[in-house]
Amino acid sequence: MPPIDPTATTRADQPLLPTLRRFLPYLWPAGQTGLKARIVGAMALVIASKLLQVFGAAYTLKYAVDRMAAGDRGLAMLVILLVVGYAASRFGTTLFDNLRNAVFERVGQDATRRLSANVFRHLHGLSLRFHLERRTGAVTKVVERGTKSIDTMLYFLLFNIAPTVLELALVLAIFGRSFGWPMAAATTAMVALYIVFTRKVTDWRNHLRTQMNDLDTGAVAHAVDSLLNFETVKYFGAEEREARRYDAAITAYARAATKSENSLAWLNVGQALITNLMLGGGMAFVAWRWSRGQASAGDVVFVSTLLAQLFRPLDLLGMVYRTIRQGVIDMGAMFDLIDTPAEVVDAPGAPALVIGPGHLRFESVHFGYEPEREILKGIDLDVPAGSTLAIVGPSGAGKSTIARLLYRFYDLTGGRITVDGQDIAAVQQASLRAQVGIVPQDTVLFNDTVSYNIAYGREGATEEEVATAARGAAIAGFIERQPDGYATRVGERGLKLSGGEKQRVAIARTLLKNPPILILDEATSALDSRTEAEIMDTLEAIERGRTTLVIAHRLSTIVHADQIVVLDAGRVAERGTHAELLRRGGLYAEMWARQAAERDEALAAE
């Protein structure tokens, strides 16, 4: 069964604690003493900032007001010093907060880097089936949200929630000592009410936000898919149709976004009501104590300052909780992506493929992309080392599937494939693919230079080796005629090049790899007859001395093959040399006659 696409939906019920536990190694990376020291230093600055804010700012302002209320002008210098101390405490708090950010920034960036690299590496490790069934825009959106959330999660967990808890403990201790347990108890109750209200409303809003994100992901995925296939859109004059589909997608997103933002207003109103009730009640309580001679005028300011300082992070609590919950959702979706298992994996302790002469065998191979639809039904092929086997047959016969199975993009449902007697399912995939080269039917290039795309065949190739491969693929002349030469950019998926030019880049890339086993999957399908004749000489030259599988539609390109296999409905219908198959007068001879007639008609039409 195909794997579940983790980008299809976004779960709003991602478990908080398991996700955070999985996230913690990025916060406290093993073996990274320098990063750990930065975290400790940042937390020390957090504590210093809160102590200065509570004891420095609040007490200096209280004492200044008390001295002023006493009416003794002789204490003016002391009051001035206290006021200056209050301002210095506020500046020190800001200074420590910014030093904390500077010290911690590298930790957040490093965590984001490691997580992004892990996800990217895992995506490339997933099986071909996943990449054929995924939506590129949706996957990139999941990864983008997940990696961005880690830095935000680190910041809020360490520098908002932890300091707020510390500040609340300090404020409660001061209130209990200075104004009695009723003040501390009332403050605790109001903070608890604030937290419960914020959580309940935010959980409700998260469902709205999840719906909004799913619609956003769908709109982006559709936009990317549509733009990647812009040629098809233009072929069928479907620009307006695509615009209407995209407009419908973003309209649904806009409705969900509006509902989500409106719910934020209700959250803000409720939070403001609770915090102002707390502030009003606290100041009224101290004013009542002042009226009874149990508190000073400075105590009213003192309570107001402490509560205002406490409100500042509490006012952000709703946003912090939303951000953390959303971060958990985003990171959970990305971890789901990381947890997507690869369909094809190396066996435990699998050795590397030991390449010898390159004898290739397919032994009773059965395979189907879906269990209920078998493509290959007991294929037996024997390709002696250094020989060329051509595979032909009607569309859907399973020709290209054979190439994918040799690369072990899929595991067989029956039988085995061996290279020099080694079952490819029992060796390391990387070592197998290092020994096999392919010129695919559909060549997709990176949006980079011609040189980069050719050099992709072998890491570390020199410019001279790239040029030699280009000459071997008969594309050097075209490249050298371009204003930028080998630095010419090929565009998205190579769309600046013609089909034939892309095919020749693919041939050059494989020439540079210089593999002992070669697959030519309709390697000249996009070439005109003249260029095909030039390329065929090159291909036949590089086939010599290599074990080669040629998958072909044009039978004229495989007459030189040592053996030709005709597939039909997933089985070997005929096999032999070109001459033997023509004499047999079977399916191959029928295909040859039909293609010869088509060539004659084409020549007559010129």
Disulfide bonds with the S-S distance in Angstrom:
none
